[in-house]
Every structure is written in C-alpha cells, then in structure tokens.
Amino acid sequence: MKLARVACAMFCTAFALVAQATDFTVSSPAFVSGGTLKDAQVLHGFGCSGQNTSPALMWKGEPQGTRSFAVTVYDPDAPTGSGWWHWVVIDIPASVHSLAEGAGTAGGKALPAAAIQARTDYGAHAYGGPCPPAGDQAHRYIFTVYALKVAHLEVPADATAAMIGYVIHGNILGSASIQASYQR
C-alpha cells in the first residue's frame, strides 16, 4: 500500500505539472507558429541581408510559483552537430509577459530591467537572426520561454548557451515554444 501511495504521489505530481504547463503559451505578431520568418528577423551578415531584428514575443499561463523567465531561440538544423543558439535572455522578471520587437539589440536597452542577454553562437550578447547555408533545407527556429523557480540564474557572464540551458533545466517549472522556419 505504501508503494502505491508513493507511485500515485509521483504520478499525480507529474500529471499536475503537465496539466499546468499546457496552459503556458507563447506567441509572436511577427510570425505564425509553423510559418516562415521574414527578412526583418534574418541576420545581416554571414552572407545574409536581413534586418536582424528580434521579433516581439508574448506569453501567458505560466505555472504557479514562477519567479523569472528565460527566452531562447535555437536552430536544431544547423550543420554543427549541436545546433545553433541565436538568442538567450535570462532573468526576465516574473511580472513581465512580453519582449518588444527589437529587444535583442546589443546592449539590451529595450529589455526589461534586470534581464540579461547571454552569449549566442555568433559570439555576441544580442539576438542573431537566421542565416542557414545557402541551398540548405529550411531550418527550424524554436522560440522557447521557460518559467523558472528562481529569480536569478547563477551563471558566469561568459557562460555558453549550453551551460545556461543546463541551469535553466535545473530550475524549470514549465516551458512554451513556437517554431518558424527559414531557408535561403
């Protein structure tokens, strides 16, 4: 009987987290989920001639107990063997439920107070838009908002996106993603 109660407690807790997480959503006025990114979001550099503007993002329905958010943009199709991190923002206060278009500029002046842009795979602490190899298949760009149980992620200023991802996953309450593609 004791084992059954433990199993039920584990299942019920996991079910409650999944049920709660399904209310957590993210959207963007710049693109539809499953759609194609526009030139405004595409990198200006590496042979691409976009405007390199981070899209506006909005989210709602985060799990109870959320103390901060993190946002990442990841391309799992980059020909690196490990994908490509295009944007990493951490320490977004729990009271904030959106990032304005262009918030990902170097210096982060349009980011909410306390939010920090981490280093991307371009080597910058700013949004770096899509720029897949010419002629490659369409790449997927996954925009994810993470609800975290801590107000501040303890990571070094020069932390890689992979290290930050590790710390995010150690503090996650839920996440919501939308995906768009781009090809040139």
Backbone as CSV, one residue per row, in Angstrom:
resi,resn,N_x,N_y,N_z,CA_x,CA_y,CA_z,C_x,C_y,C_z
1,MET,0.823,-1.182,0.000,0.000,0.000,0.000,0.873,1.253,0.000
2,LYS,1.964,1.221,0.760,2.860,2.375,0.826,3.465,2.661,-0.546
3,LEU,3.887,1.604,-1.253,4.452,1.759,-2.590,3.430,2.375,-3.540
4,ALA,2.176,1.976,-3.437,1.118,2.526,-4.286,0.929,4.017,-4.017
5,ARG,0.994,4.427,-2.745,0.855,5.845,-2.418,2.021,6.642,-2.986
6,VAL,3.244,6.100,-2.905,4.424,6.782,-3.447,4.293,6.904,-4.959
7,ALA,3.893,5.826,-5.630,3.729,5.857,-7.081,2.651,6.848,-7.473
8,CYS,1.549,6.865,-6.744,0.476,7.806,-7.046,0.945,9.242,-6.826
9,ALA,1.675,9.463,-5.749,2.169,10.820,-5.464,3.085,11.297,-6.584
10,MET,3.960,10.425,-7.071,4.859,10.803,-8.159,4.071,11.059,-9.440
11,PHE,3.132,10.166,-9.763,2.332,10.325,-10.974,1.454,11.568,-10.888
12,CYS,0.803,11.755,-9.761,-0.100,12.898,-9.602,0.657,14.218,-9.700
13,THR,1.854,14.269,-9.113,2.670,15.474,-9.204,3.078,15.726,-10.649
14,ALA,3.541,14.684,-11.337,3.939,14.831,-12.737,2.740,15.235,-13.593
15,PHE,1.581,14.634,-13.348,0.383,14.973,-14.104,-0.019,16.423,-13.867
16,ALA,0.048,16.865,-12.629,-0.313,18.246,-12.299,0.619,19.227,-13.000
17,LEU,1.925,18.915,-13.055,2.878,19.796,-13.735,2.604,19.848,-15.232
18,VAL,2.297,18.688,-15.830,1.991,18.660,-17.260,0.690,19.413,-17.534
19,ALA,-0.320,19.190,-16.713,-1.600,19.880,-16.906,-1.413,21.386,-16.774
20,GLN,-0.629,21.797,-15.782,-0.388,23.215,-15.573,0.412,23.798,-16.736
21,ALA,1.391,23.053,-17.231,2.252,23.542,-18.299,1.495,23.703,-19.615
22,THR,0.402,22.948,-19.823,-0.323,23.066,-21.086,-1.028,24.409,-21.218
23,ASP,-1.230,25.136,-20.125,-1.832,26.466,-20.171,-0.804,27.531,-20.552
24,PHE,0.446,27.196,-20.508,1.546,28.123,-20.774,1.741,28.204,-22.281
25,THR,1.569,29.403,-22.858,1.697,29.577,-24.304,2.557,30.789,-24.624
26,VAL,3.134,30.770,-25.804,3.924,31.895,-26.316,3.451,32.173,-27.740
27,SER,3.479,33.452,-28.126,3.085,33.830,-29.479,3.910,35.034,-29.920
28,SER,3.802,35.344,-31.208,4.504,36.495,-31.768,3.654,37.117,-32.865
29,PRO,3.567,38.450,-32.900,2.878,39.101,-34.013,3.726,39.117,-35.287
30,ALA,5.002,38.751,-35.180,5.913,38.799,-36.319,5.815,37.575,-37.225
31,PHE,5.327,36.459,-36.693,5.212,35.235,-37.490,4.206,34.308,-36.832
32,VAL,3.662,33.406,-37.621,2.757,32.395,-37.081,3.568,31.141,-36.794
33,SER,3.177,30.433,-35.756,3.865,29.193,-35.427,3.731,28.234,-36.600
34,GLY,4.838,27.699,-37.033,4.876,26.819,-38.196,5.098,27.561,-39.502
35,GLY,5.132,28.886,-39.437,5.312,29.707,-40.625,6.776,29.978,-40.931
36,THR,6.997,30.986,-41.755,8.340,31.354,-42.196,8.726,32.706,-41.607
37,LEU,9.955,32.808,-41.137,10.452,34.086,-40.631,10.646,35.054,-41.780
38,LYS,10.463,36.316,-41.502,10.579,37.369,-42.512,11.983,37.975,-42.492
39,ASP,12.300,38.763,-43.513,13.613,39.407,-43.595,13.925,40.251,-42.369
40,ALA,12.903,40.778,-41.711,13.135,41.586,-40.505,13.875,40.779,-39.446
41,GLN,13.610,39.480,-39.332,14.249,38.651,-38.305,15.571,38.026,-38.757
42,VAL,15.853,38.045,-40.050,17.034,37.381,-40.611,18.296,38.190,-40.322
43,LEU,19.391,37.494,-40.087,20.692,38.106,-39.791,21.147,39.024,-40.915
44,HIS,21.841,40.066,-40.552,22.538,40.909,-41.530,24.027,40.623,-41.356
45,GLY,24.535,39.693,-42.155,25.914,39.238,-42.046,26.006,37.784,-42.459
46,PHE,27.197,37.237,-42.533,27.421,35.843,-42.919,26.795,35.538,-44.276
47,GLY,26.649,36.547,-45.134,26.050,36.359,-46.450,24.548,36.589,-46.486
48,CYS,23.954,36.907,-45.358,22.514,37.192,-45.306,22.309,38.701,-45.221
49,SER,21.191,39.176,-45.742,20.977,40.624,-45.788,19.664,41.028,-45.121
50,GLY,19.330,40.378,-44.019,18.122,40.731,-43.275,18.346,41.942,-42.382
51,GLN,17.367,42.250,-41.578,17.434,43.401,-40.679,17.865,43.024,-39.271
52,ASN,17.969,41.728,-38.976,18.436,41.217,-37.689,17.687,41.828,-36.500
53,THR,16.378,41.876,-36.600,15.537,42.422,-35.538,14.853,41.281,-34.802
54,SER,15.050,41.211,-33.502,14.375,40.171,-32.726,12.862,40.422,-32.769
55,PRO,12.078,39.357,-32.938,10.628,39.542,-33.007,10.039,39.798,-31.622
56,ALA,8.895,40.463,-31.603,8.151,40.604,-30.354,7.656,39.226,-29.934
57,LEU,7.696,38.961,-28.646,7.187,37.705,-28.091,6.271,38.037,-26.922
58,MET,5.190,37.264,-26.780,4.265,37.425,-25.667,3.939,36.048,-25.114
59,TRP,3.794,35.948,-23.794,3.457,34.662,-23.194,2.475,34.859,-22.052
60,LYS,1.791,33.754,-21.735,0.811,33.775,-20.655,0.605,32.357,-20.139
61,GLY,-0.032,32.268,-18.977,-0.389,30.965,-18.419,0.755,30.219,-17.780
62,GLU,1.769,30.937,-17.311,2.916,30.272,-16.699,2.510,29.531,-15.429
63,PRO,3.284,28.516,-15.055,2.980,27.754,-13.839,3.065,28.617,-12.583
64,GLN,2.274,28.236,-11.605,2.294,28.910,-10.309,3.692,28.777,-9.695
65,GLY,4.157,29.813,-9.054,5.474,29.788,-8.422,6.583,30.309,-9.316
66,THR,6.250,30.743,-10.535,7.262,31.274,-11.451,7.877,32.531,-10.843
67,ARG,9.214,32.567,-10.791,9.918,33.726,-10.235,10.693,34.501,-11.297
68,SER,10.919,33.868,-12.455,11.554,34.558,-13.582,11.321,33.740,-14.841
69,PHE,11.687,34.370,-15.973,11.596,33.696,-17.272,12.945,33.754,-17.965
70,ALA,13.142,32.825,-18.880,14.280,32.850,-19.799,13.709,32.617,-21.196
71,VAL,14.346,33.195,-22.193,13.931,33.028,-23.584,15.129,32.547,-24.384
72,THR,14.913,31.540,-25.221,15.968,31.077,-26.122,15.408,30.948,-27.531
73,VAL,16.307,31.100,-28.499,15.989,30.808,-29.897,17.077,29.855,-30.368
74,TYR,16.647,28.695,-30.851,17.566,27.607,-31.177,17.251,27.025,-32.550
75,ASP,18.288,26.764,-33.322,18.181,26.110,-34.635,18.771,24.706,-34.514
76,PRO,17.930,23.667,-34.437,18.456,22.306,-34.323,19.019,21.771,-35.641
77,ASP,18.790,22.488,-36.761,19.210,22.009,-38.076,20.552,22.564,-38.539
78,ALA,21.163,23.428,-37.734,22.456,23.996,-38.123,23.476,22.879,-38.298
79,PRO,24.306,22.968,-39.317,25.262,21.888,-39.609,26.495,21.942,-38.700
80,THR,26.239,21.855,-37.396,27.333,21.923,-36.421,27.482,20.645,-35.614
81,GLY,26.465,19.803,-35.643,26.456,18.625,-34.786,25.809,18.920,-33.447
82,SER,25.601,20.211,-33.144,24.986,20.575,-31.862,23.979,21.706,-31.997
83,GLY,23.559,22.030,-33.207,22.603,23.113,-33.404,23.258,24.477,-33.275
84,TRP,22.420,25.523,-33.187,22.928,26.900,-33.122,22.008,27.721,-32.241
85,TRP,22.578,28.418,-31.259,21.831,29.286,-30.352,21.842,30.704,-30.904
86,HIS,20.660,31.230,-31.223,20.507,32.554,-31.835,20.195,33.665,-30.842
87,TRP,19.643,33.297,-29.691,19.312,34.309,-28.689,19.104,33.622,-27.354
88,VAL,19.647,34.206,-26.306,19.481,33.702,-24.945,19.283,34.906,-24.032
89,VAL,18.118,34.976,-23.398,17.815,36.045,-22.450,17.411,35.392,-21.140
90,ILE,18.032,35.811,-20.049,17.732,35.231,-18.737,17.332,36.343,-17.757
91,ASP,16.847,35.923,-16.613,16.496,36.818,-15.503,15.411,37.829,-15.873
92,ILE,14.484,37.418,-16.719,13.332,38.269,-17.033,12.391,38.180,-15.824
93,PRO,12.042,39.301,-15.216,11.185,39.256,-14.022,9.850,38.556,-14.283
94,ALA,9.331,37.899,-13.264,8.073,37.148,-13.385,6.883,38.043,-13.719
95,SER,6.987,39.327,-13.475,5.891,40.251,-13.785,5.844,40.626,-15.263
96,VAL,6.882,40.267,-16.018,6.984,40.605,-17.440,6.427,39.447,-18.268
97,HIS,5.596,39.763,-19.263,5.000,38.728,-20.106,5.176,39.000,-21.593
98,SER,6.196,39.817,-21.920,6.467,40.070,-23.332,7.852,40.680,-23.501
99,LEU,8.367,40.532,-24.700,9.579,41.240,-25.125,9.187,41.998,-26.392
100,ALA,9.560,43.251,-26.451,9.221,44.092,-27.590,10.053,43.714,-28.811
101,GLU,9.521,43.997,-29.984,10.300,43.832,-31.204,11.577,44.659,-31.068
102,GLY,12.700,44.075,-31.429,13.977,44.766,-31.351,14.619,44.756,-29.976
103,ALA,14.040,44.044,-29.024,14.613,43.993,-27.668,15.985,43.330,-27.642
104,GLY,16.323,42.582,-28.674,17.569,41.832,-28.696,18.771,42.576,-29.222
105,THR,18.717,43.901,-29.281,19.873,44.656,-29.764,21.026,44.557,-28.776
106,ALA,22.228,44.765,-29.265,23.407,44.778,-28.392,23.201,45.842,-27.325
107,GLY,23.514,45.513,-26.110,23.305,46.433,-25.000,21.972,46.210,-24.312
108,GLY,21.004,45.628,-24.993,19.728,45.256,-24.397,18.920,46.384,-23.792
109,LYS,19.019,47.586,-24.346,18.309,48.731,-23.759,16.790,48.560,-23.764
110,ALA,16.249,47.782,-24.682,14.798,47.585,-24.745,14.335,46.374,-23.938
111,LEU,15.265,45.696,-23.267,14.897,44.563,-22.420,14.344,45.069,-21.094
112,PRO,13.541,44.245,-20.419,13.076,44.625,-19.083,14.266,44.797,-18.128
113,ALA,14.087,45.645,-17.132,15.133,45.827,-16.117,15.486,44.469,-15.510
114,ALA,16.726,44.231,-15.271,17.283,43.006,-14.676,17.516,41.892,-15.692
115,ALA,16.877,41.937,-16.862,17.078,40.889,-17.863,18.473,41.004,-18.468
116,ILE,19.052,39.856,-18.791,20.421,39.784,-19.301,20.438,38.956,-20.577
117,GLN,21.105,39.462,-21.603,21.337,38.672,-22.809,22.655,37.938,-22.655
118,ALA,22.616,36.656,-22.869,23.825,35.842,-22.781,24.436,35.686,-24.175
119,ARG,25.604,35.128,-24.194,26.353,34.946,-25.441,25.679,33.897,-26.327
120,THR,25.531,34.246,-27.598,24.973,33.315,-28.576,26.119,32.600,-29.290
121,ASP,25.763,31.724,-30.221,26.800,31.049,-31.003,27.460,31.969,-32.015
122,TYR,26.901,33.154,-32.234,27.591,34.167,-33.039,28.688,34.849,-32.221
123,GLY,28.682,34.632,-30.898,29.678,35.227,-30.019,29.238,36.549,-29.421
124,ALA,28.032,36.995,-29.738,27.534,38.289,-29.255,26.517,38.087,-28.138
125,HIS,26.349,39.106,-27.332,25.313,39.131,-26.293,24.130,39.915,-26.859
126,ALA,23.514,39.363,-27.902,22.422,40.006,-28.612,21.741,38.968,-29.507
127,TYR,20.582,39.327,-30.012,19.878,38.479,-30.966,20.699,38.376,-32.245
128,GLY,20.803,37.176,-32.773,21.423,36.935,-34.067,20.454,36.130,-34.904
129,GLY,19.922,36.711,-35.927,18.873,36.076,-36.714,19.330,34.889,-37.542
130,PRO,18.382,34.208,-38.169,18.677,33.059,-39.005,19.569,33.422,-40.193
131,CYS,20.439,32.516,-40.543,21.267,32.639,-41.737,21.812,31.253,-42.078
132,PRO,20.913,30.343,-42.476,21.379,28.991,-42.793,22.225,29.004,-44.063
133,PRO,23.024,27.973,-44.269,23.819,27.914,-45.500,22.928,27.992,-46.736
134,ALA,23.370,28.741,-47.737,22.626,28.864,-48.992,22.435,27.477,-49.605
135,GLY,21.215,27.207,-50.040,20.903,25.932,-50.672,20.560,24.822,-49.695
136,ASP,20.738,25.047,-48.406,20.400,24.045,-47.398,18.880,23.945,-47.281
137,GLN,18.397,22.854,-46.716,16.955,22.723,-46.476,16.525,23.814,-45.497
138,ALA,15.232,24.055,-45.414,14.713,25.036,-44.461,15.116,24.613,-43.050
139,HIS,15.612,25.581,-42.283,15.970,25.325,-40.892,14.805,25.720,-40.001
140,ARG,14.682,25.020,-38.874,13.658,25.316,-37.882,14.264,26.220,-36.801
141,TYR,13.502,27.209,-36.384,13.923,28.128,-35.321,12.898,28.029,-34.213
142,ILE,13.345,27.533,-33.062,12.448,27.267,-31.939,12.609,28.380,-30.911
143,PHE,11.536,29.126,-30.715,11.482,30.213,-29.743,10.834,29.641,-28.482
144,THR,11.578,29.578,-27.391,11.073,28.968,-26.160,11.147,29.956,-25.010
145,VAL,10.061,30.012,-24.241,10.029,30.772,-22.993,9.983,29.744,-21.868
146,TYR,10.894,29.882,-20.925,10.968,28.989,-19.767,10.487,29.730,-18.533
147,ALA,9.604,29.104,-17.768,9.187,29.609,-16.459,10.109,28.951,-15.429
148,LEU,10.743,29.771,-14.605,11.758,29.268,-13.676,11.369,29.493,-12.221
149,LYS,11.853,28.619,-11.357,11.538,28.709,-9.928,12.494,29.613,-9.161
150,VAL,13.437,30.228,-9.868,14.383,31.155,-9.237,14.278,32.519,-9.909
151,ALA,14.581,33.571,-9.161,14.516,34.921,-9.709,15.741,35.262,-10.542
152,HIS,16.835,34.564,-10.288,18.106,34.875,-10.954,18.865,33.583,-11.199
153,LEU,19.351,33.390,-12.416,20.182,32.225,-12.727,21.628,32.551,-12.389
154,GLU,22.238,31.704,-11.624,23.630,31.889,-11.231,24.531,31.284,-12.306
155,VAL,24.917,32.117,-13.265,25.824,31.685,-14.335,26.869,32.774,-14.553
156,PRO,28.074,32.397,-14.987,29.090,33.412,-15.276,28.667,34.294,-16.459
157,ALA,29.179,35.490,-16.523,28.843,36.435,-17.598,29.194,35.889,-18.975
158,ASP,30.201,35.037,-19.067,30.618,34.485,-20.356,30.111,33.059,-20.574
159,ALA,29.090,32.655,-19.833,28.562,31.295,-19.942,28.070,31.010,-21.356
160,THR,28.292,29.803,-21.799,27.782,29.384,-23.100,26.284,29.123,-23.003
161,ALA,25.626,29.077,-24.142,24.199,28.769,-24.171,23.943,27.369,-23.618
162,ALA,24.848,26.440,-23.874,24.684,25.078,-23.356,24.728,25.067,-21.833
163,MET,25.651,25.833,-21.243,25.729,25.895,-19.786,24.461,26.530,-19.217
164,ILE,23.997,27.597,-19.849,22.775,28.252,-19.385,21.592,27.302,-19.522
165,GLY,21.537,26.559,-20.619,20.473,25.568,-20.789,20.471,24.544,-19.673
166,TYR,21.646,24.131,-19.252,21.765,23.174,-18.144,21.168,23.764,-16.866
167,VAL,21.494,25.024,-16.580,20.991,25.683,-15.371,19.486,25.950,-15.493
168,ILE,19.033,26.331,-16.679,17.595,26.510,-16.896,16.852,25.221,-16.565
169,HIS,17.318,24.107,-17.123,16.622,22.836,-16.925,16.671,22.357,-15.483
170,GLY,17.622,22.832,-14.703,17.662,22.514,-13.281,16.698,23.361,-12.464
171,ASN,16.097,24.370,-13.075,15.209,25.295,-12.362,13.863,25.495,-13.050
172,ILE,13.525,24.629,-13.966,12.344,24.812,-14.806,11.046,24.390,-14.105
173,LEU,10.025,25.211,-14.272,8.666,24.860,-13.848,7.800,24.505,-15.046
174,GLY,8.133,25.077,-16.208,7.383,24.815,-17.424,7.997,25.572,-18.580
175,SER,7.574,25.236,-19.785,8.072,25.948,-20.965,6.995,25.975,-22.037
176,ALA,7.133,26.951,-22.915,6.227,27.077,-24.054,7.069,27.459,-25.263
177,SER,6.777,26.866,-26.409,7.574,27.111,-27.618,6.693,27.370,-28.824
178,ILE,7.250,28.150,-29.747,6.695,28.276,-31.087,7.871,28.106,-32.055
179,GLN,7.540,27.697,-33.253,8.588,27.395,-34.217,8.268,28.033,-35.558
180,ALA,9.316,28.525,-36.204,9.188,29.046,-37.562,10.389,28.529,-38.346
181,SER,10.360,28.702,-39.641,11.472,28.212,-40.463,12.000,29.330,-41.350
182,TYR,13.171,29.054,-41.918,13.758,29.991,-42.868,14.734,29.215,-43.753
183,GLN,14.772,29.589,-45.029,15.651,28.951,-45.996,16.127,30.011,-46.977
184,ARG,17.359,29.876,-47.442,17.820,30.785,-48.499,18.511,30.013,-49.592
